[in-house]
Amino acid sequence: MLEMLKTVAPWLVTALTGGVPGIAVMAATTIAEKLGLNDRSVEAVKTALSDEALTPDQWLALKQADDEFALKMRQAGFTHAQNMAGIQVQADQIAAGDRASARQLSIAEHDHTARNLAYLYTLALFAVIGLEFYLAIGGIRMPDMVKTTLDTLLGVLITMVIGSKEYFFGSSSR
């Protein structure tokens, strides 16, 4: 359904599915208003567009909304709907370039900070995992706040370990 809708409302569908959160929310809100949806989240709008058969009036409303949205996006500097989809690609390229230059600086300066932080994050991750296993196996009851804090810490550490992996082994590390 989204592919068919892309022919009628290319700007809105590209914005909705393009991976740029702010623009996707704008598109989802616009579509939800035109279709009369209560839930205006990106996922809810995608689901509604996939599941619902649209009436001719809704198709027309989406076309008009797409024209209005296209005007807003052109005023923001986008010349074509595909330019919006390219933003995430550009952001990924910038991030990869940033990691590559940080790697080069680290090599040139013989700086071991990134390596040491990667070791620290990995050690802390396994310490928290071990603590959670110890608490679970021992049947130790913990206040909900402590459990939530440990789970949050676990999520942060997983993110940091993945970031370290990307730094050392990512596509720009070659």
Backbone as CSV, one residue per row, in Angstrom:
resi,resn,N_x,N_y,N_z,CA_x,CA_y,CA_z,C_x,C_y,C_z
1,MET,0.819,-1.189,0.000,0.000,0.000,0.000,0.867,1.259,0.000
2,LEU,1.987,1.235,0.754,2.850,2.416,0.807,3.455,2.721,-0.557
3,GLU,3.785,1.676,-1.317,4.343,1.907,-2.655,3.318,2.573,-3.562
4,MET,2.075,2.130,-3.476,1.024,2.740,-4.286,0.768,4.174,-3.820
5,LEU,0.793,4.364,-2.523,0.581,5.696,-1.964,1.713,6.645,-2.358
6,LYS,2.893,6.088,-2.572,4.045,6.914,-2.945,3.830,7.602,-4.290
7,THR,3.018,7.021,-5.158,2.741,7.663,-6.446,1.807,8.855,-6.287
8,VAL,0.955,8.828,-5.275,0.005,9.915,-5.042,0.597,10.975,-4.112
9,ALA,1.300,10.531,-3.087,1.851,11.454,-2.086,3.334,11.155,-1.842
10,PRO,4.181,11.401,-2.845,5.591,11.019,-2.717,6.332,11.727,-1.579
11,TRP,6.033,12.992,-1.373,6.736,13.731,-0.322,6.397,13.170,1.057
12,LEU,5.114,12.949,1.311,4.694,12.459,2.625,5.212,11.048,2.889
13,VAL,5.100,10.168,1.907,5.531,8.783,2.113,7.046,8.711,2.274
14,THR,7.784,9.473,1.467,9.240,9.479,1.598,9.644,10.012,2.964
15,ALA,8.986,11.069,3.413,9.289,11.623,4.733,8.942,10.628,5.837
16,LEU,7.825,9.936,5.675,7.364,8.978,6.681,8.303,7.783,6.795
17,THR,8.834,7.332,5.678,9.647,6.110,5.667,11.136,6.379,5.502
18,GLY,11.533,7.640,5.433,12.920,7.976,5.120,13.924,7.823,6.233
19,GLY,13.484,7.660,7.463,14.426,7.437,8.546,14.910,8.694,9.251
20,VAL,14.364,9.859,8.911,14.731,11.093,9.606,13.604,11.402,10.589
21,PRO,13.850,11.211,11.891,12.764,11.266,12.872,11.915,12.536,12.839
22,GLY,12.511,13.695,12.816,11.735,14.937,12.855,10.810,15.084,11.667
23,ILE,11.331,14.780,10.486,10.526,14.894,9.269,9.461,13.804,9.241
24,ALA,9.799,12.611,9.727,8.826,11.513,9.767,7.650,11.861,10.680
25,VAL,7.931,12.501,11.797,6.857,12.899,12.720,5.966,13.948,12.071
26,MET,6.579,14.911,11.362,5.779,15.921,10.653,4.852,15.260,9.640
27,ALA,5.400,14.307,8.877,4.596,13.612,7.869,3.494,12.788,8.529
28,ALA,3.830,12.075,9.600,2.837,11.248,10.296,1.701,12.103,10.842
29,THR,2.042,13.247,11.402,1.021,14.148,11.939,0.106,14.647,10.829
30,THR,0.701,15.030,9.713,-0.086,15.521,8.579,-1.021,14.437,8.054
31,ILE,-0.492,13.238,7.867,-1.309,12.126,7.353,-2.422,11.787,8.342
32,ALA,-2.081,11.720,9.631,-3.087,11.382,10.648,-4.213,12.407,10.671
33,GLU,-3.865,13.685,10.521,-4.902,14.728,10.483,-5.828,14.527,9.287
34,LYS,-5.246,14.250,8.132,-6.054,14.110,6.913,-6.921,12.854,6.928
35,LEU,-6.427,11.793,7.566,-7.191,10.541,7.597,-8.064,10.418,8.846
36,GLY,-7.935,11.358,9.773,-8.730,11.315,10.993,-8.283,10.245,11.970
37,LEU,-6.989,9.969,12.012,-6.460,8.966,12.936,-6.216,9.601,14.299
38,ASN,-6.512,8.862,15.354,-6.274,9.370,16.709,-4.803,9.281,17.086
39,ASP,-4.170,8.163,16.769,-2.754,7.961,17.091,-1.916,8.550,15.962
40,ARG,-1.113,9.544,16.275,-0.331,10.243,15.251,1.130,9.828,15.237
41,SER,1.465,8.713,15.883,2.852,8.258,15.878,3.202,7.697,14.498
42,VAL,4.482,7.699,14.197,4.950,7.236,12.888,4.534,5.786,12.650
43,GLU,4.750,4.930,13.642,4.413,3.510,13.480,2.915,3.301,13.302
44,ALA,2.114,4.031,14.054,0.656,3.887,13.944,0.171,4.318,12.566
45,VAL,0.740,5.394,12.044,0.335,5.871,10.716,0.773,4.877,9.646
46,LYS,1.993,4.339,9.765,2.452,3.327,8.797,1.523,2.113,8.820
47,THR,1.161,1.673,10.017,0.265,0.521,10.151,-1.096,0.824,9.543
48,ALA,-1.612,2.005,9.829,-2.922,2.388,9.288,-2.888,2.437,7.764
49,LEU,-1.812,2.957,7.204,-1.707,3.027,5.745,-1.568,1.643,5.127
50,SER,-0.939,0.736,5.849,-0.780,-0.626,5.332,-2.070,-1.423,5.430
51,ASP,-2.848,-1.166,6.485,-4.036,-1.976,6.757,-5.321,-1.446,6.129
52,GLU,-5.444,-0.132,6.035,-6.714,0.460,5.620,-6.817,0.618,4.105
53,ALA,-8.028,0.451,3.620,-8.337,0.820,2.239,-8.835,2.258,2.290
54,LEU,-8.218,3.117,1.514,-8.569,4.534,1.556,-9.742,4.833,0.632
55,THR,-10.570,5.758,1.068,-11.690,6.210,0.242,-11.166,7.232,-0.766
56,PRO,-11.917,7.494,-1.827,-11.490,8.511,-2.796,-11.265,9.884,-2.149
57,ASP,-12.085,10.226,-1.167,-11.905,11.504,-0.470,-10.583,11.532,0.300
58,GLN,-10.237,10.398,0.902,-8.973,10.332,1.631,-7.779,10.423,0.682
59,TRP,-7.889,9.782,-0.494,-6.820,9.887,-1.497,-6.628,11.348,-1.899
60,LEU,-7.727,12.025,-2.134,-7.666,13.432,-2.526,-7.072,14.289,-1.403
61,ALA,-7.491,14.021,-0.178,-6.961,14.772,0.966,-5.459,14.553,1.115
62,LEU,-5.014,13.307,0.897,-3.579,13.024,0.982,-2.807,13.715,-0.133
63,LYS,-3.377,13.765,-1.321,-2.716,14.455,-2.436,-2.568,15.940,-2.120
64,GLN,-3.625,16.547,-1.595,-3.560,17.966,-1.228,-2.558,18.184,-0.092
65,ALA,-2.565,17.287,0.876,-1.616,17.397,1.985,-0.185,17.245,1.487
66,ASP,0.008,16.348,0.512,1.340,16.157,-0.054,1.818,17.426,-0.754
67,ASP,0.921,18.078,-1.478,1.290,19.327,-2.148,1.694,20.392,-1.126
68,GLU,0.933,20.498,-0.044,1.255,21.464,1.010,2.586,21.112,1.686
69,PHE,2.772,19.823,1.948,4.000,19.357,2.592,5.202,19.598,1.675
70,ALA,5.018,19.350,0.376,6.094,19.585,-0.594,6.502,21.052,-0.593
71,LEU,5.525,21.937,-0.509,5.821,23.370,-0.469,6.648,23.714,0.771
72,LYS,6.254,23.158,1.928,7.010,23.399,3.163,8.441,22.878,3.039
73,MET,8.580,21.687,2.474,9.908,21.090,2.354,10.778,21.853,1.356
74,ARG,10.175,22.340,0.282,10.938,23.143,-0.684,11.400,24.445,-0.035
75,GLN,10.541,25.024,0.787,10.933,26.237,1.506,12.068,25.947,2.486
76,ALA,12.122,24.711,2.971,13.198,24.310,3.882,14.478,23.948,3.136
77,GLY,14.427,23.942,1.802,15.635,23.704,1.025,15.721,22.371,0.312
78,PHE,14.687,21.554,0.398,14.686,20.275,-0.308,14.116,20.494,-1.703
79,THR,14.830,19.990,-2.713,14.355,20.181,-4.081,13.503,19.026,-4.570
80,HIS,13.659,17.874,-3.953,12.931,16.689,-4.396,12.722,15.777,-3.191
81,ALA,11.717,14.937,-3.246,11.403,14.053,-2.116,12.582,13.149,-1.761
82,GLN,13.337,12.701,-2.762,14.463,11.810,-2.492,15.559,12.511,-1.692
83,ASN,15.621,13.841,-1.761,16.618,14.562,-0.967,16.412,14.315,0.520
84,MET,15.155,14.196,0.935,14.875,13.932,2.345,15.401,12.567,2.744
85,ALA,15.226,11.585,1.873,15.704,10.241,2.176,17.221,10.226,2.251
86,GLY,17.869,11.118,1.505,19.327,11.178,1.499,19.926,11.779,2.752
87,ILE,19.116,12.438,3.580,19.645,13.062,4.794,20.259,12.010,5.709
88,GLN,19.575,10.891,5.899,20.098,9.866,6.795,21.381,9.280,6.242
89,VAL,21.459,9.110,4.925,22.681,8.603,4.304,23.822,9.580,4.557
90,GLN,23.557,10.879,4.383,24.583,11.887,4.640,25.012,11.866,6.103
91,ALA,24.063,11.736,7.004,24.392,11.697,8.434,25.267,10.487,8.748
92,ASP,24.952,9.339,8.137,25.764,8.141,8.342,27.170,8.335,7.791
93,GLN,27.283,8.977,6.628,28.598,9.236,6.041,29.412,10.177,6.920
94,ILE,28.768,11.191,7.458,29.466,12.131,8.344,29.950,11.409,9.599
95,ALA,29.091,10.568,10.171,29.472,9.828,11.377,30.635,8.885,11.095
96,ALA,30.610,8.207,9.940,31.711,7.307,9.580,33.002,8.098,9.387
97,GLY,32.915,9.245,8.742,34.094,10.093,8.557,34.635,10.594,9.881
98,ASP,33.731,10.916,10.794,34.137,11.380,12.119,34.891,10.285,12.864
99,ARG,34.381,9.048,12.802,35.070,7.931,13.451,36.430,7.690,12.819
100,ALA,36.489,7.785,11.485,37.761,7.559,10.794,38.794,8.609,11.201
101,SER,38.388,9.874,11.277,39.350,10.911,11.657,39.758,10.763,13.127
102,ALA,38.842,10.340,13.980,39.194,10.104,15.385,40.191,8.957,15.487
103,ARG,39.998,7.921,14.682,40.936,6.800,14.651,42.322,7.257,14.211
104,GLN,42.355,8.072,13.150,43.641,8.555,12.633,44.372,9.399,13.677
105,LEU,43.650,10.262,14.369,44.253,11.082,15.419,44.785,10.199,16.539
106,SER,44.014,9.196,16.929,44.430,8.288,17.987,45.714,7.555,17.608
107,ILE,45.804,7.130,16.363,47.006,6.437,15.887,48.191,7.391,15.868
108,ALA,47.985,8.582,15.344,49.077,9.553,15.221,49.605,9.994,16.583
109,GLU,48.734,10.135,17.548,49.130,10.621,18.876,49.494,9.480,19.833
110,HIS,49.384,8.242,19.390,49.615,7.066,20.242,48.743,7.137,21.499
111,ASP,47.496,7.536,21.282,46.534,7.699,22.370,45.784,6.383,22.569
112,HIS,45.766,5.899,23.789,45.110,4.620,24.091,43.781,4.806,24.823
113,THR,43.278,6.028,24.845,42.041,6.304,25.575,40.871,5.477,25.042
114,ALA,40.696,5.447,23.731,39.574,4.693,23.147,39.678,3.214,23.490
115,ARG,40.876,2.666,23.397,41.070,1.252,23.720,40.757,0.997,25.192
116,ASN,41.266,1.864,26.059,41.040,1.685,27.495,39.560,1.822,27.848
117,LEU,38.880,2.772,27.213,37.442,2.916,27.450,36.682,1.684,26.962
118,ALA,37.091,1.134,25.823,36.436,-0.077,25.308,36.588,-1.223,26.305
119,TYR,37.789,-1.368,26.877,37.996,-2.396,27.899,37.110,-2.134,29.118
120,LEU,37.063,-0.875,29.547,36.270,-0.514,30.718,34.783,-0.785,30.487
121,TYR,34.276,-0.385,29.321,32.862,-0.613,29.010,32.548,-2.105,28.988
122,THR,33.426,-2.887,28.367,33.193,-4.328,28.261,33.226,-4.980,29.638
123,LEU,34.210,-4.599,30.445,34.310,-5.136,31.802,33.070,-4.770,32.620
124,ALA,32.655,-3.519,32.546,31.469,-3.077,33.287,30.213,-3.801,32.798
125,LEU,30.115,-4.009,31.485,28.962,-4.722,30.931,28.860,-6.122,31.523
126,PHE,29.975,-6.854,31.517,29.932,-8.211,32.046,29.749,-8.221,33.564
127,ALA,30.227,-7.187,34.246,29.994,-7.092,35.690,28.503,-6.909,35.978
128,VAL,27.841,-6.052,35.221,26.405,-5.829,35.432,25.611,-7.083,35.059
129,ILE,25.985,-7.730,33.957,25.307,-8.981,33.580,25.496,-10.021,34.684
130,GLY,26.734,-10.143,35.189,27.011,-11.085,36.273,26.207,-10.769,37.521
131,LEU,26.110,-9.482,37.857,25.326,-9.067,39.021,23.855,-9.431,38.841
132,GLU,23.325,-9.196,37.648,21.916,-9.526,37.415,21.677,-11.036,37.503
133,PHE,22.624,-11.845,36.982,22.497,-13.299,37.120,22.579,-13.707,38.590
134,TYR,23.516,-13.124,39.318,23.677,-13.431,40.739,22.393,-13.127,41.504
135,LEU,21.815,-11.963,41.233,20.573,-11.580,41.912,19.418,-12.500,41.524
136,ALA,19.356,-12.872,40.256,18.265,-13.732,39.785,18.401,-15.148,40.336
137,ILE,19.610,-15.703,40.270,19.826,-17.078,40.734,19.673,-17.164,42.248
138,GLY,20.166,-16.141,42.945,20.073,-16.133,44.409,18.690,-15.800,44.924
139,GLY,17.799,-15.404,44.033,16.442,-15.067,44.448,16.386,-13.822,45.319
140,ILE,17.344,-12.953,45.152,17.408,-11.734,45.963,16.407,-10.729,45.417
141,ARG,15.527,-10.251,46.299,14.506,-9.277,45.902,15.117,-7.891,45.971
142,MET,14.869,-7.121,44.936,15.409,-5.765,44.859,14.250,-4.793,44.663
143,PRO,14.398,-3.580,45.174,13.369,-2.569,44.887,13.301,-2.308,43.376
144,ASP,12.126,-1.942,42.913,11.941,-1.700,41.480,12.885,-0.632,40.954
145,MET,13.163,0.368,41.760,14.044,1.452,41.322,15.456,0.927,41.033
146,VAL,15.931,0.023,41.857,17.267,-0.546,41.655,17.276,-1.406,40.396
147,LYS,16.213,-2.205,40.210,16.123,-3.026,38.990,16.112,-2.148,37.745
148,THR,15.327,-1.094,37.782,15.239,-0.178,36.644,16.585,0.479,36.375
149,THR,17.273,0.869,37.437,18.589,1.493,37.280,19.579,0.507,36.674
150,LEU,19.564,-0.731,37.145,20.462,-1.745,36.583,20.149,-2.014,35.111
151,ASP,18.874,-2.089,34.780,18.493,-2.321,33.384,18.908,-1.150,32.496
152,THR,18.744,0.064,33.012,19.172,1.239,32.253,20.681,1.228,32.068
153,LEU,21.407,0.922,33.133,22.864,0.836,33.052,23.280,-0.236,32.053
154,LEU,22.585,-1.351,32.063,22.881,-2.416,31.111,22.685,-1.927,29.679
155,GLY,21.602,-1.223,29.427,21.357,-0.679,28.089,22.419,0.309,27.662
156,VAL,22.820,1.186,28.579,23.869,2.168,28.268,25.177,1.459,27.958
157,LEU,25.528,0.482,28.767,26.790,-0.235,28.546,26.769,-1.021,27.237
158,ILE,25.651,-1.630,26.909,25.547,-2.328,25.621,25.774,-1.341,24.483
159,THR,25.168,-0.171,24.585,25.349,0.858,23.558,26.808,1.278,23.458
160,MET,27.464,1.445,24.591,28.867,1.868,24.583,29.768,0.777,23.997
161,VAL,29.493,-0.474,24.312,30.293,-1.570,23.754,30.084,-1.652,22.242
162,ILE,28.854,-1.484,21.789,28.589,-1.486,20.343,29.299,-0.312,19.684
163,GLY,29.272,0.857,20.321,29.996,2.012,19.789,31.488,1.753,19.702
164,SER,32.033,1.095,20.707,33.458,0.746,20.682,33.753,-0.231,19.555
165,LYS,32.869,-1.200,19.381,33.051,-2.160,18.283,33.042,-1.439,16.943
166,GLU,32.106,-0.511,16.780,32.042,0.253,15.529,33.299,1.090,15.333
167,TYR,33.819,1.644,16.414,35.023,2.464,16.324,36.198,1.630,15.827
168,PHE,36.359,0.434,16.400,37.515,-0.377,16.048,37.301,-1.263,14.825
169,PHE,36.080,-1.726,14.598,35.845,-2.687,13.524,34.812,-2.240,12.508
170,GLY,34.338,-0.999,12.582,33.318,-0.505,11.659,33.831,-0.396,10.238
171,SER,32.933,-0.047,9.330,33.273,-0.027,7.901,34.341,0.998,7.558
172,SER,34.492,2.058,8.360,35.515,3.058,8.042,36.839,2.761,8.736
173,SER,36.971,1.607,9.385,38.202,1.286,10.115,39.283,0.692,9.228
174,ARG,38.954,0.389,8.001,39.929,-0.258,7.115,40.900,0.725,6.555
